[in-house]
């Protein structure tokens, strides 16, 4: 409720003095809070399923394919700001139609094969609707970035209805996450200092880390005698 109260308390005087305008703004703010709740619920649906399959995998094979799960949810302020930046209408319908990254989950796996196993299990659910998939592992970005991206429409059962909300899912290994996190920090915190030479060096680091990822998986497969 902080966003709701803060917004109402900081309305411009010209709106605050107009009862009709104030009610309109209050209604819009509340609608965005409801939207945020919907996407937060969609995140919980995916996280619950991921934890279930990780536990099942542990029971059957005595190891966990998932090392960590992080999630993030855009705030109402961020949603409104992104709509304004794209010159789109600032309303719920516009947000649901045009923004597919309101809810996000990052799944960190131990090995490359685990990434594809997790992605396949997400795709196999009858009630999950796959909107988009992008494999940046087989086809890395020019920067060297590697990860498997999915956007999944997830069913959310509310008190009186069932609706769908998209969740952006990024699946990567520990090594990929290590590189991506530091590369993001370097590029976006000190963007003015990134030269072509440094960009090339970052790409070289990504390639070496990718080679190590493959070697670690190969060692794992040899130890467990898996073809």
LINQUI-V589751 format. One record per pair of residues at least 6 apart in sequence whose C-alpha atoms are under 7 Angstrom apart, sorted by the first residue. I is the first residue (numbers start at 1). J is the second residue. If there is no record, write none. Layout:
{{I:J} {I:J}}
This chain:
{{4:29} {4:30} {8:26} {15:21} {15:22} {16:22} {31:92} {32:76} {32:92} {33:76} {36:76} {39:103} {39:165} {40:73} {40:103} {41:156} {42:154} {42:156} {42:165} {42:167} {43:103} {43:167} {54:64} {54:65} {54:66} {57:63} {57:64} {58:64} {65:109} {65:110} {65:114} {66:107} {66:108} {66:109} {66:110} {67:108} {67:109} {67:110} {68:107} {68:108} {69:106} {69:107} {69:108} {70:105} {70:106} {70:107} {71:104} {71:105} {71:106} {72:103} {72:104} {72:105} {73:102} {73:103} {73:104} {74:102} {74:103} {80:90} {83:89} {83:90} {84:90} {88:94} {100:166} {100:168} {101:167} {101:168} {103:167} {103:168} {104:167} {104:168} {104:169} {105:168} {105:169} {105:170} {106:169} {106:170} {106:171} {107:170} {107:171} {107:172} {108:171} {108:172} {108:173} {108:174} {109:115} {109:172} {109:173} {109:174} {110:173} {110:174} {111:173} {111:217} {112:173} {115:171} {115:172} {123:130} {127:155} {128:152} {128:153} {128:154} {129:152} {129:153} {129:154} {130:151} {130:152} {130:153} {131:151} {131:152} {131:153} {132:150} {132:151} {133:149} {133:150} {133:151} {134:148} {134:149} {134:150} {135:147} {135:148} {135:149} {136:146} {136:147} {136:148} {137:146} {137:147} {137:148} {140:146} {143:203} {144:203} {144:206} {144:207} {145:180} {146:176} {147:170} {147:171} {147:172} {147:176} {148:170} {148:171} {148:172} {149:169} {149:170} {149:171} {150:168} {150:169} {150:170} {151:166} {151:167} {151:168} {151:169} {152:166} {152:167} {152:168} {153:164} {153:165} {153:166} {153:167} {154:164} {154:165} {154:166} {154:167} {155:162} {155:163} {155:164} {155:165} {156:162} {156:163} {156:164} {157:163} {175:209} {175:213} {179:206} {187:194}}
